[in-house]
């Protein structure tokens, strides 16, 4: 494969960038909000699961009062 000059590389990158369909600000905000919501939901779920598994392990191992 032939080497590409830096100027050719930049030109190709610019061409490919023009082909990208960029999300609107509304789509970006909505996606960001959904990510934050999912992070909170998963954090709560994992916290509850950790607490429950810890209690079960204490009961099984007899380490808690």
mmCIF file as Biopython writes it, N, C-alpha, C and O atoms, coordinates in Angstrom:
data_model
#
loop_
_atom_site.group_PDB
_atom_site.id
_atom_site.type_symbol
_atom_site.label_atom_id
_atom_site.label_alt_id
_atom_site.label_comp_id
_atom_site.label_asym_id
_atom_site.label_entity_id
_atom_site.label_seq_id
_atom_site.pdbx_PDB_ins_code
_atom_site.Cartn_x
_atom_site.Cartn_y
_atom_site.Cartn_z
_atom_site.occupancy
_atom_site.B_iso_or_equiv
_atom_site.auth_seq_id
_atom_site.auth_asym_id
_atom_site.pdbx_PDB_model_num
ATOM 1   N N  . UNK A ? 1  ? 0.846   -1.176  0.000  1.0 0.0 1  A 1 
ATOM 2   C CA . UNK A ? 1  ? 0.000   0.000   0.000  1.0 0.0 1  A 1 
ATOM 3   C C  . UNK A ? 1  ? 0.896   1.245   0.000  1.0 0.0 1  A 1 
ATOM 4   O O  . UNK A ? 1  ? 1.839   1.343   0.785  1.0 0.0 1  A 1 
ATOM 5   N N  . UNK A ? 2  ? 0.589   2.184   -0.884 1.0 0.0 2  A 1 
ATOM 6   C CA . UNK A ? 2  ? 1.389   3.404   -1.012 1.0 0.0 2  A 1 
ATOM 7   C C  . UNK A ? 2  ? 1.152   4.338   0.174  1.0 0.0 2  A 1 
ATOM 8   O O  . UNK A ? 2  ? 0.060   4.399   0.738  1.0 0.0 2  A 1 
ATOM 9   N N  . UNK A ? 3  ? 2.198   5.049   0.524  1.0 0.0 3  A 1 
ATOM 10  C CA . UNK A ? 3  ? 2.087   6.016   1.621  1.0 0.0 3  A 1 
ATOM 11  C C  . UNK A ? 3  ? 1.327   7.254   1.141  1.0 0.0 3  A 1 
ATOM 12  O O  . UNK A ? 3  ? 1.431   7.661   -0.016 1.0 0.0 3  A 1 
ATOM 13  N N  . UNK A ? 4  ? 0.566   7.835   2.059  1.0 0.0 4  A 1 
ATOM 14  C CA . UNK A ? 4  ? -0.208  9.037   1.746  1.0 0.0 4  A 1 
ATOM 15  C C  . UNK A ? 4  ? 0.505   10.237  2.343  1.0 0.0 4  A 1 
ATOM 16  O O  . UNK A ? 4  ? 0.959   10.192  3.486  1.0 0.0 4  A 1 
ATOM 17  N N  . UNK A ? 5  ? 0.603   11.301  1.575  1.0 0.0 5  A 1 
ATOM 18  C CA . UNK A ? 5  ? 1.243   12.510  2.084  1.0 0.0 5  A 1 
ATOM 19  C C  . UNK A ? 5  ? 0.335   13.154  3.133  1.0 0.0 5  A 1 
ATOM 20  O O  . UNK A ? 5  ? -0.878  12.944  3.112  1.0 0.0 5  A 1 
ATOM 21  N N  . UNK A ? 6  ? 0.910   13.932  4.043  1.0 0.0 6  A 1 
ATOM 22  C CA . UNK A ? 6  ? 0.090   14.599  5.062  1.0 0.0 6  A 1 
ATOM 23  C C  . UNK A ? 6  ? -1.015  15.477  4.471  1.0 0.0 6  A 1 
ATOM 24  O O  . UNK A ? 6  ? -2.129  15.499  4.994  1.0 0.0 6  A 1 
ATOM 25  N N  . UNK A ? 7  ? -0.723  16.193  3.397  1.0 0.0 7  A 1 
ATOM 26  C CA . UNK A ? 7  ? -1.747  17.063  2.798  1.0 0.0 7  A 1 
ATOM 27  C C  . UNK A ? 7  ? -2.878  16.223  2.195  1.0 0.0 7  A 1 
ATOM 28  O O  . UNK A ? 7  ? -4.044  16.604  2.296  1.0 0.0 7  A 1 
ATOM 29  N N  . UNK A ? 8  ? -2.552  15.093  1.575  1.0 0.0 8  A 1 
ATOM 30  C CA . UNK A ? 8  ? -3.571  14.205  1.018  1.0 0.0 8  A 1 
ATOM 31  C C  . UNK A ? 8  ? -4.414  13.613  2.144  1.0 0.0 8  A 1 
ATOM 32  O O  . UNK A ? 8  ? -5.633  13.486  2.020  1.0 0.0 8  A 1 
ATOM 33  N N  . UNK A ? 9  ? -3.756  13.253  3.238  1.0 0.0 9  A 1 
ATOM 34  C CA . UNK A ? 9  ? -4.479  12.715  4.387  1.0 0.0 9  A 1 
ATOM 35  C C  . UNK A ? 9  ? -5.494  13.728  4.919  1.0 0.0 9  A 1 
ATOM 36  O O  . UNK A ? 9  ? -6.644  13.371  5.180  1.0 0.0 9  A 1 
ATOM 37  N N  . UNK A ? 10 ? -5.082  14.977  5.082  1.0 0.0 10 A 1 
ATOM 38  C CA . UNK A ? 10 ? -5.974  16.027  5.577  1.0 0.0 10 A 1 
ATOM 39  C C  . UNK A ? 10 ? -7.138  16.216  4.616  1.0 0.0 10 A 1 
ATOM 40  O O  . UNK A ? 10 ? -8.277  16.378  5.055  1.0 0.0 10 A 1 
ATOM 41  N N  . UNK A ? 11 ? -6.877  16.198  3.322  1.0 0.0 11 A 1 
ATOM 42  C CA . UNK A ? 11 ? -7.932  16.339  2.321  1.0 0.0 11 A 1 
ATOM 43  C C  . UNK A ? 11 ? -8.942  15.192  2.428  1.0 0.0 11 A 1 
ATOM 44  O O  . UNK A ? 11 ? -10.152 15.412  2.361  1.0 0.0 11 A 1 
ATOM 45  N N  . UNK A ? 12 ? -8.437  13.978  2.595  1.0 0.0 12 A 1 
ATOM 46  C CA . UNK A ? 12 ? -9.330  12.824  2.721  1.0 0.0 12 A 1 
ATOM 47  C C  . UNK A ? 12 ? -10.170 12.902  3.997  1.0 0.0 12 A 1 
ATOM 48  O O  . UNK A ? 12 ? -11.353 12.562  3.993  1.0 0.0 12 A 1 
ATOM 49  N N  . UNK A ? 13 ? -9.552  13.349  5.075  1.0 0.0 13 A 1 
ATOM 50  C CA . UNK A ? 13 ? -10.292 13.500  6.334  1.0 0.0 13 A 1 
ATOM 51  C C  . UNK A ? 13 ? -11.403 14.533  6.172  1.0 0.0 13 A 1 
ATOM 52  O O  . UNK A ? 13 ? -12.518 14.318  6.646  1.0 0.0 13 A 1 
ATOM 53  N N  . UNK A ? 14 ? -11.117 15.635  5.517  1.0 0.0 14 A 1 
ATOM 54  C CA . UNK A ? 14 ? -12.136 16.661  5.289  1.0 0.0 14 A 1 
ATOM 55  C C  . UNK A ? 14 ? -13.283 16.117  4.445  1.0 0.0 14 A 1 
ATOM 56  O O  . UNK A ? 14 ? -14.447 16.404  4.723  1.0 0.0 14 A 1 
ATOM 57  N N  . UNK A ? 15 ? -12.968 15.344  3.429  1.0 0.0 15 A 1 
ATOM 58  C CA . UNK A ? 15 ? -14.010 14.748  2.590  1.0 0.0 15 A 1 
ATOM 59  C C  . UNK A ? 15 ? -14.897 13.811  3.410  1.0 0.0 15 A 1 
ATOM 60  O O  . UNK A ? 15 ? -16.121 13.850  3.289  1.0 0.0 15 A 1 
ATOM 61  N N  . UNK A ? 16 ? -14.287 12.979  4.235  1.0 0.0 16 A 1 
ATOM 62  C CA . UNK A ? 16 ? -15.059 12.034  5.039  1.0 0.0 16 A 1 
ATOM 63  C C  . UNK A ? 16 ? -15.897 12.764  6.091  1.0 0.0 16 A 1 
ATOM 64  O O  . UNK A ? 16 ? -17.015 12.345  6.389  1.0 0.0 16 A 1 
ATOM 65  N N  . UNK A ? 17 ? -15.369 13.845  6.648  1.0 0.0 17 A 1 
ATOM 66  C CA . UNK A ? 17 ? -16.091 14.613  7.658  1.0 0.0 17 A 1 
ATOM 67  C C  . UNK A ? 17 ? -17.360 15.221  7.065  1.0 0.0 17 A 1 
ATOM 68  O O  . UNK A ? 17 ? -18.375 15.325  7.753  1.0 0.0 17 A 1 
ATOM 69  N N  . UNK A ? 18 ? -17.313 15.620  5.805  1.0 0.0 18 A 1 
ATOM 70  C CA . UNK A ? 18 ? -18.498 16.180  5.154  1.0 0.0 18 A 1 
ATOM 71  C C  . UNK A ? 18 ? -19.605 15.142  4.986  1.0 0.0 18 A 1 
ATOM 72  O O  . UNK A ? 18 ? -20.777 15.501  4.877  1.0 0.0 18 A 1 
ATOM 73  N N  . UNK A ? 19 ? -19.247 13.872  4.965  1.0 0.0 19 A 1 
ATOM 74  C CA . UNK A ? 19 ? -20.224 12.802  4.779  1.0 0.0 19 A 1 
ATOM 75  C C  . UNK A ? 19 ? -20.965 12.451  6.066  1.0 0.0 19 A 1 
ATOM 76  O O  . UNK A ? 19 ? -22.011 11.802  6.023  1.0 0.0 19 A 1 
ATOM 77  N N  . UNK A ? 20 ? -20.433 12.873  7.202  1.0 0.0 20 A 1 
ATOM 78  C CA . UNK A ? 20 ? -21.014 12.517  8.497  1.0 0.0 20 A 1 
ATOM 79  C C  . UNK A ? 20 ? -22.328 13.252  8.707  1.0 0.0 20 A 1 
ATOM 80  O O  . UNK A ? 20 ? -22.443 14.440  8.409  1.0 0.0 20 A 1 
ATOM 81  N N  . UNK A ? 21 ? -23.318 12.531  9.224  1.0 0.0 21 A 1 
ATOM 82  C CA . UNK A ? 21 ? -24.577 13.163  9.614  1.0 0.0 21 A 1 
ATOM 83  C C  . UNK A ? 21 ? -24.475 13.490  11.101 1.0 0.0 21 A 1 
ATOM 84  O O  . UNK A ? 21 ? -24.553 12.602  11.950 1.0 0.0 21 A 1 
ATOM 85  N N  . UNK A ? 22 ? -24.302 14.754  11.398 1.0 0.0 22 A 1 
ATOM 86  C CA . UNK A ? 22 ? -24.104 15.169  12.778 1.0 0.0 22 A 1 
ATOM 87  C C  . UNK A ? 22 ? -25.452 15.303  13.482 1.0 0.0 22 A 1 
ATOM 88  O O  . UNK A ? 22 ? -26.420 15.760  12.873 1.0 0.0 22 A 1 
ATOM 89  N N  . UNK A ? 23 ? -25.530 14.907  14.772 1.0 0.0 23 A 1 
ATOM 90  C CA . UNK A ? 23 ? -26.797 15.048  15.499 1.0 0.0 23 A 1 
ATOM 91  C C  . UNK A ? 23 ? -27.087 16.521  15.790 1.0 0.0 23 A 1 
ATOM 92  O O  . UNK A ? 23 ? -26.180 17.349  15.875 1.0 0.0 23 A 1 
ATOM 93  N N  . UNK A ? 24 ? -28.378 16.819  15.939 1.0 0.0 24 A 1 
ATOM 94  C CA . UNK A ? 24 ? -28.756 18.187  16.295 1.0 0.0 24 A 1 
ATOM 95  C C  . UNK A ? 24 ? -28.486 18.387  17.793 1.0 0.0 24 A 1 
ATOM 96  O O  . UNK A ? 24 ? -28.224 17.437  18.532 1.0 0.0 24 A 1 
ATOM 97  N N  . UNK A ? 25 ? -28.560 19.658  18.212 1.0 0.0 25 A 1 
ATOM 98  C CA . UNK A ? 25 ? -28.341 19.947  19.631 1.0 0.0 25 A 1 
ATOM 99  C C  . UNK A ? 25 ? -29.421 19.279  20.473 1.0 0.0 25 A 1 
ATOM 100 O O  . UNK A ? 25 ? -29.145 18.811  21.578 1.0 0.0 25 A 1 
ATOM 101 N N  . UNK A ? 26 ? -30.649 19.232  19.962 1.0 0.0 26 A 1 
ATOM 102 C CA . UNK A ? 26 ? -31.734 18.596  20.701 1.0 0.0 26 A 1 
ATOM 103 C C  . UNK A ? 26 ? -31.437 17.098  20.891 1.0 0.0 26 A 1 
ATOM 104 O O  . UNK A ? 26 ? -31.618 16.559  21.983 1.0 0.0 26 A 1 
ATOM 105 N N  . UNK A ? 27 ? -30.985 16.442  19.831 1.0 0.0 27 A 1 
ATOM 106 C CA . UNK A ? 27 ? -30.644 15.017  19.928 1.0 0.0 27 A 1 
ATOM 107 C C  . UNK A ? 27 ? -29.476 14.796  20.890 1.0 0.0 27 A 1 
ATOM 108 O O  . UNK A ? 27 ? -29.467 13.832  21.655 1.0 0.0 27 A 1 
ATOM 109 N N  . UNK A ? 28 ? -28.504 15.686  20.845 1.0 0.0 28 A 1 
ATOM 110 C CA . UNK A ? 28 ? -27.342 15.570  21.728 1.0 0.0 28 A 1 
ATOM 111 C C  . UNK A ? 28 ? -27.753 15.725  23.191 1.0 0.0 28 A 1 
ATOM 112 O O  . UNK A ? 28 ? -27.322 14.953  24.047 1.0 0.0 28 A 1 
ATOM 113 N N  . UNK A ? 29 ? -28.592 16.730  23.476 1.0 0.0 29 A 1 
ATOM 114 C CA . UNK A ? 29 ? -29.056 16.941  24.860 1.0 0.0 29 A 1 
ATOM 115 C C  . UNK A ? 29 ? -29.874 15.746  25.345 1.0 0.0 29 A 1 
ATOM 116 O O  . UNK A ? 29 ? -29.703 15.293  26.477 1.0 0.0 29 A 1 
ATOM 117 N N  . UNK A ? 30 ? -30.765 15.234  24.488 1.0 0.0 30 A 1 
ATOM 118 C CA . UNK A ? 30 ? -31.616 14.111  24.874 1.0 0.0 30 A 1 
ATOM 119 C C  . UNK A ? 30 ? -30.777 12.861  25.141 1.0 0.0 30 A 1 
ATOM 120 O O  . UNK A ? 30 ? -31.015 12.143  26.112 1.0 0.0 30 A 1 
ATOM 121 N N  . UNK A ? 31 ? -29.809 12.608  24.288 1.0 0.0 31 A 1 
ATOM 122 C CA . UNK A ? 31 ? -28.944 11.444  24.472 1.0 0.0 31 A 1 
ATOM 123 C C  . UNK A ? 31 ? -28.129 11.573  25.758 1.0 0.0 31 A 1 
ATOM 124 O O  . UNK A ? 31 ? -27.981 10.604  26.503 1.0 0.0 31 A 1 
ATOM 125 N N  . UNK A ? 32 ? -27.603 12.769  26.018 1.0 0.0 32 A 1 
ATOM 126 C CA . UNK A ? 32 ? -26.840 13.004  27.248 1.0 0.0 32 A 1 
ATOM 127 C C  . UNK A ? 32 ? -27.718 12.800  28.472 1.0 0.0 32 A 1 
ATOM 128 O O  . UNK A ? 32 ? -27.288 12.180  29.446 1.0 0.0 32 A 1 
ATOM 129 N N  . UNK A ? 33 ? -28.938 13.311  28.434 1.0 0.0 33 A 1 
ATOM 130 C CA . UNK A ? 33 ? -29.870 13.130  29.547 1.0 0.0 33 A 1 
ATOM 131 C C  . UNK A ? 33 ? -30.154 11.649  29.773 1.0 0.0 33 A 1 
ATOM 132 O O  . UNK A ? 33 ? -30.175 11.189  30.914 1.0 0.0 33 A 1 
ATOM 133 N N  . UNK A ? 34 ? -30.373 10.904  28.701 1.0 0.0 34 A 1 
ATOM 134 C CA . UNK A ? 34 ? -30.661 9.471   28.830 1.0 0.0 34 A 1 
ATOM 135 C C  . UNK A ? 34 ? -29.467 8.720   29.414 1.0 0.0 34 A 1 
ATOM 136 O O  . UNK A ? 34 ? -29.650 7.782   30.189 1.0 0.0 34 A 1 
ATOM 137 N N  . UNK A ? 35 ? -28.261 9.114   29.056 1.0 0.0 35 A 1 
ATOM 138 C CA . UNK A ? 35 ? -27.070 8.486   29.631 1.0 0.0 35 A 1 
ATOM 139 C C  . UNK A ? 35 ? -27.023 8.737   31.133 1.0 0.0 35 A 1 
ATOM 140 O O  . UNK A ? 35 ? -26.763 7.813   31.905 1.0 0.0 35 A 1 
ATOM 141 N N  . UNK A ? 36 ? -27.273 9.975   31.559 1.0 0.0 36 A 1 
ATOM 142 C CA . UNK A ? 36 ? -27.259 10.285  32.989 1.0 0.0 36 A 1 
ATOM 143 C C  . UNK A ? 36 ? -28.347 9.502   33.729 1.0 0.0 36 A 1 
ATOM 144 O O  . UNK A ? 36 ? -28.104 8.982   34.818 1.0 0.0 36 A 1 
ATOM 145 N N  . UNK A ? 37 ? -29.537 9.419   33.145 1.0 0.0 37 A 1 
ATOM 146 C CA . UNK A ? 37 ? -30.628 8.666   33.776 1.0 0.0 37 A 1 
ATOM 147 C C  . UNK A ? 37 ? -30.238 7.191   33.924 1.0 0.0 37 A 1 
ATOM 148 O O  . UNK A ? 37 ? -30.452 6.595   34.980 1.0 0.0 37 A 1 
ATOM 149 N N  . UNK A ? 38 ? -29.670 6.610   32.875 1.0 0.0 38 A 1 
ATOM 150 C CA . UNK A ? 38 ? -29.276 5.200   32.939 1.0 0.0 38 A 1 
ATOM 151 C C  . UNK A ? 38 ? -28.165 4.979   33.965 1.0 0.0 38 A 1 
ATOM 152 O O  . UNK A ? 38 ? -28.153 3.954   34.647 1.0 0.0 38 A 1 
ATOM 153 N N  . UNK A ? 39 ? -27.240 5.920   34.081 1.0 0.0 39 A 1 
ATOM 154 C CA . UNK A ? 39 ? -26.171 5.808   35.079 1.0 0.0 39 A 1 
ATOM 155 C C  . UNK A ? 39 ? -26.773 5.789   36.481 1.0 0.0 39 A 1 
ATOM 156 O O  . UNK A ? 39 ? -26.357 4.994   37.325 1.0 0.0 39 A 1 
ATOM 157 N N  . UNK A ? 40 ? -27.747 6.658   36.733 1.0 0.0 40 A 1 
ATOM 158 C CA . UNK A ? 40 ? -28.397 6.694   38.048 1.0 0.0 40 A 1 
ATOM 159 C C  . UNK A ? 40 ? -29.138 5.382   38.310 1.0 0.0 40 A 1 
ATOM 160 O O  . UNK A ? 40 ? -29.024 4.817   39.397 1.0 0.0 40 A 1 
ATOM 161 N N  . UNK A ? 41 ? -29.893 4.895   37.329 1.0 0.0 41 A 1 
ATOM 162 C CA . UNK A ? 41 ? -30.648 3.650   37.505 1.0 0.0 41 A 1 
ATOM 163 C C  . UNK A ? 41 ? -29.711 2.480   37.780 1.0 0.0 41 A 1 
ATOM 164 O O  . UNK A ? 41 ? -29.958 1.695   38.695 1.0 0.0 41 A 1 
ATOM 165 N N  . UNK A ? 42 ? -28.645 2.353   37.004 1.0 0.0 42 A 1 
ATOM 166 C CA . UNK A ? 42 ? -27.702 1.247   37.194 1.0 0.0 42 A 1 
ATOM 167 C C  . UNK A ? 42 ? -26.985 1.390   38.535 1.0 0.0 42 A 1 
ATOM 168 O O  . UNK A ? 42 ? -26.740 0.389   39.208 1.0 0.0 42 A 1 
ATOM 169 N N  . UNK A ? 43 ? -26.646 2.610   38.932 1.0 0.0 43 A 1 
ATOM 170 C CA . UNK A ? 43 ? -25.986 2.823   40.227 1.0 0.0 43 A 1 
ATOM 171 C C  . UNK A ? 43 ? -26.880 2.386   41.378 1.0 0.0 43 A 1 
ATOM 172 O O  . UNK A ? 43 ? -26.418 1.722   42.306 1.0 0.0 43 A 1 
ATOM 173 N N  . UNK A ? 44 ? -28.153 2.754   41.324 1.0 0.0 44 A 1 
ATOM 174 C CA . UNK A ? 44 ? -29.096 2.353   42.372 1.0 0.0 44 A 1 
ATOM 175 C C  . UNK A ? 44 ? -29.241 0.831   42.389 1.0 0.0 44 A 1 
ATOM 176 O O  . UNK A ? 44 ? -29.212 0.215   43.454 1.0 0.0 44 A 1 
ATOM 177 N N  . UNK A ? 45 ? -29.398 0.223   41.203 1.0 0.0 45 A 1 
ATOM 178 C CA . UNK A ? 45 ? -29.540 -1.229  41.129 1.0 0.0 45 A 1 
ATOM 179 C C  . UNK A ? 45 ? -28.318 -1.933  41.714 1.0 0.0 45 A 1 
ATOM 180 O O  . UNK A ? 45 ? -28.463 -2.863  42.507 1.0 0.0 45 A 1 
ATOM 181 N N  . UNK A ? 46 ? -27.123 -1.502  41.334 1.0 0.0 46 A 1 
ATOM 182 C CA . UNK A ? 46 ? -25.912 -2.153  41.833 1.0 0.0 46 A 1 
ATOM 183 C C  . UNK A ? 46 ? -25.729 -1.933  43.328 1.0 0.0 46 A 1 
ATOM 184 O O  . UNK A ? 46 ? -25.239 -2.820  44.027 1.0 0.0 46 A 1 
ATOM 185 N N  . UNK A ? 47 ? -26.115 -0.769  43.825 1.0 0.0 47 A 1 
ATOM 186 C CA . UNK A ? 47 ? -26.028 -0.514  45.270 1.0 0.0 47 A 1 
ATOM 187 C C  . UNK A ? 47 ? -26.959 -1.452  46.041 1.0 0.0 47 A 1 
ATOM 188 O O  . UNK A ? 47 ? -26.562 -2.028  47.054 1.0 0.0 47 A 1 
ATOM 189 N N  . UNK A ? 48 ? -28.186 -1.602  45.565 1.0 0.0 48 A 1 
ATOM 190 C CA . UNK A ? 48 ? -29.150 -2.497  46.220 1.0 0.0 48 A 1 
ATOM 191 C C  . UNK A ? 48 ? -28.672 -3.944  46.127 1.0 0.0 48 A 1 
ATOM 192 O O  . UNK A ? 48 ? -28.755 -4.685  47.105 1.0 0.0 48 A 1 
ATOM 193 N N  . UNK A ? 49 ? -28.177 -4.348  44.968 1.0 0.0 49 A 1 
ATOM 194 C CA . UNK A ? 49 ? -27.677 -5.716  44.795 1.0 0.0 49 A 1 
ATOM 195 C C  . UNK A ? 49 ? -26.487 -5.972  45.718 1.0 0.0 49 A 1 
ATOM 196 O O  . UNK A ? 49 ? -26.402 -7.038  46.327 1.0 0.0 49 A 1 
ATOM 197 N N  . UNK A ? 50 ? -25.576 -5.021  45.829 1.0 0.0 50 A 1 
ATOM 198 C CA . UNK A ? 50 ? -24.421 -5.163  46.714 1.0 0.0 50 A 1 
ATOM 199 C C  . UNK A ? 50 ? -24.865 -5.293  48.165 1.0 0.0 50 A 1 
ATOM 200 O O  . UNK A ? 50 ? -24.362 -6.141  48.902 1.0 0.0 50 A 1 
ATOM 201 N N  . UNK A ? 51 ? -25.805 -4.454  48.570 1.0 0.0 51 A 1 
ATOM 202 C CA . UNK A ? 51 ? -26.315 -4.507  49.941 1.0 0.0 51 A 1 
ATOM 203 C C  . UNK A ? 51 ? -26.964 -5.865  50.212 1.0 0.0 51 A 1 
ATOM 204 O O  . UNK A ? 51 ? -26.714 -6.472  51.253 1.0 0.0 51 A 1 
ATOM 205 N N  . UNK A ? 52 ? -27.795 -6.347  49.284 1.0 0.0 52 A 1 
ATOM 206 C CA . UNK A ? 52 ? -28.495 -7.619  49.472 1.0 0.0 52 A 1 
ATOM 207 C C  . UNK A ? 52 ? -27.515 -8.788  49.512 1.0 0.0 52 A 1 
ATOM 208 O O  . UNK A ? 52 ? -27.627 -9.656  50.378 1.0 0.0 52 A 1 
ATOM 209 N N  . UNK A ? 53 ? -26.569 -8.821  48.597 1.0 0.0 53 A 1 
ATOM 210 C CA . UNK A ? 53 ? -25.593 -9.910  48.580 1.0 0.0 53 A 1 
ATOM 211 C C  . UNK A ? 53 ? -24.741 -9.876  49.840 1.0 0.0 53 A 1 
ATOM 212 O O  . UNK A ? 53 ? -24.410 -10.924 50.394 1.0 0.0 53 A 1 
ATOM 213 N N  . UNK A ? 54 ? -24.383 -8.679  50.295 1.0 0.0 54 A 1 
ATOM 214 C CA . UNK A ? 54 ? -23.610 -8.557  51.545 1.0 0.0 54 A 1 
ATOM 215 C C  . UNK A ? 54 ? -24.376 -9.109  52.728 1.0 0.0 54 A 1 
ATOM 216 O O  . UNK A ? 54 ? -23.802 -9.811  53.560 1.0 0.0 54 A 1 
ATOM 217 N N  . UNK A ? 55 ? -25.684 -8.802  52.823 1.0 0.0 55 A 1 
ATOM 218 C CA . UNK A ? 55 ? -26.499 -9.320  53.918 1.0 0.0 55 A 1 
ATOM 219 C C  . UNK A ? 55 ? -26.633 -10.833 53.850 1.0 0.0 55 A 1 
ATOM 220 O O  . UNK A ? 55 ? -26.555 -11.507 54.877 1.0 0.0 55 A 1 
ATOM 221 N N  . UNK A ? 56 ? -26.835 -11.379 52.648 1.0 0.0 56 A 1 
ATOM 222 C CA . UNK A ? 56 ? -26.935 -12.828 52.490 1.0 0.0 56 A 1 
ATOM 223 C C  . UNK A ? 56 ? -25.630 -13.492 52.893 1.0 0.0 56 A 1 
ATOM 224 O O  . UNK A ? 56 ? -25.647 -14.522 53.568 1.0 0.0 56 A 1 
ATOM 225 N N  . UNK A ? 57 ? -24.517 -12.931 52.496 1.0 0.0 57 A 1 
ATOM 226 C CA . UNK A ? 57 ? -23.219 -13.505 52.860 1.0 0.0 57 A 1 
ATOM 227 C C  . UNK A ? 57 ? -22.996 -13.453 54.361 1.0 0.0 57 A 1 
ATOM 228 O O  . UNK A ? 57 ? -22.452 -14.398 54.933 1.0 0.0 57 A 1 
ATOM 229 N N  . UNK A ? 58 ? -23.407 -12.365 55.016 1.0 0.0 58 A 1 
ATOM 230 C CA . UNK A ? 58 ? -23.259 -12.284 56.480 1.0 0.0 58 A 1 
ATOM 231 C C  . UNK A ? 58 ? -24.100 -13.352 57.165 1.0 0.0 58 A 1 
ATOM 232 O O  . UNK A ? 58 ? -23.666 -13.956 58.146 1.0 0.0 58 A 1 
ATOM 233 N N  . UNK A ? 59 ? -25.314 -13.585 56.642 1.0 0.0 59 A 1 
ATOM 234 C CA . UNK A ? 59 ? -26.171 -14.629 57.212 1.0 0.0 59 A 1 
ATOM 235 C C  . UNK A ? 59 ? -25.543 -16.006 57.015 1.0 0.0 59 A 1 
ATOM 236 O O  . UNK A ? 59 ? -25.520 -16.817 57.941 1.0 0.0 59 A 1 
ATOM 237 N N  . UNK A ? 60 ? -25.041 -16.269 55.827 1.0 0.0 60 A 1 
ATOM 238 C CA . UNK A ? 60 ? -24.441 -17.577 55.540 1.0 0.0 60 A 1 
ATOM 239 C C  . UNK A ? 60 ? -23.186 -17.795 56.374 1.0 0.0 60 A 1 
ATOM 240 O O  . UNK A ? 60 ? -22.989 -18.875 56.930 1.0 0.0 60 A 1 
ATOM 241 N N  . UNK A ? 61 ? -22.343 -16.783 56.461 1.0 0.0 61 A 1 
ATOM 242 C CA . UNK A ? 61 ? -21.066 -16.932 57.177 1.0 0.0 61 A 1 
ATOM 243 C C  . UNK A ? 61 ? -21.201 -16.655 58.665 1.0 0.0 61 A 1 
ATOM 244 O O  . UNK A ? 61 ? -20.254 -16.870 59.421 1.0 0.0 61 A 1 
ATOM 245 N N  . UNK A ? 62 ? -22.351 -16.187 59.089 1.0 0.0 62 A 1 
ATOM 246 C CA . UNK A ? 62 ? -22.576 -15.925 60.521 1.0 0.0 62 A 1 
ATOM 247 C C  . UNK A ? 62 ? -21.735 -14.792 61.066 1.0 0.0 62 A 1 
ATOM 248 O O  . UNK A ? 62 ? -21.329 -14.836 62.227 1.0 0.0 62 A 1 
ATOM 249 N N  . UNK A ? 63 ? -21.464 -13.791 60.270 1.0 0.0 63 A 1 
ATOM 250 C CA . UNK A ? 63 ? -20.597 -12.706 60.718 1.0 0.0 63 A 1 
ATOM 251 C C  . UNK A ? 63 ? -21.332 -11.452 61.170 1.0 0.0 63 A 1 
ATOM 252 O O  . UNK A ? 63 ? -20.692 -10.445 61.473 1.0 0.0 63 A 1 
ATOM 253 N N  . UNK A ? 64 ? -22.660 -11.488 61.224 1.0 0.0 64 A 1 
ATOM 254 C CA . UNK A ? 64 ? -23.360 -10.267 61.570 1.0 0.0 64 A 1 
ATOM 255 C C  . UNK A ? 64 ? -24.410 -10.501 62.651 1.0 0.0 64 A 1 
ATOM 256 O O  . UNK A ? 64 ? -24.906 -11.613 62.826 1.0 0.0 64 A 1 
ATOM 257 N N  . UNK A ? 65 ? -24.729 -9.454  63.356 1.0 0.0 65 A 1 
ATOM 258 C CA . UNK A ? 65 ? -25.732 -9.574  64.397 1.0 0.0 65 A 1 
ATOM 259 C C  . UNK A ? 65 ? -27.025 -8.945  63.937 1.0 0.0 65 A 1 
ATOM 260 O O  . UNK A ? 65 ? -28.008 -8.942  64.678 1.0 0.0 65 A 1 
#
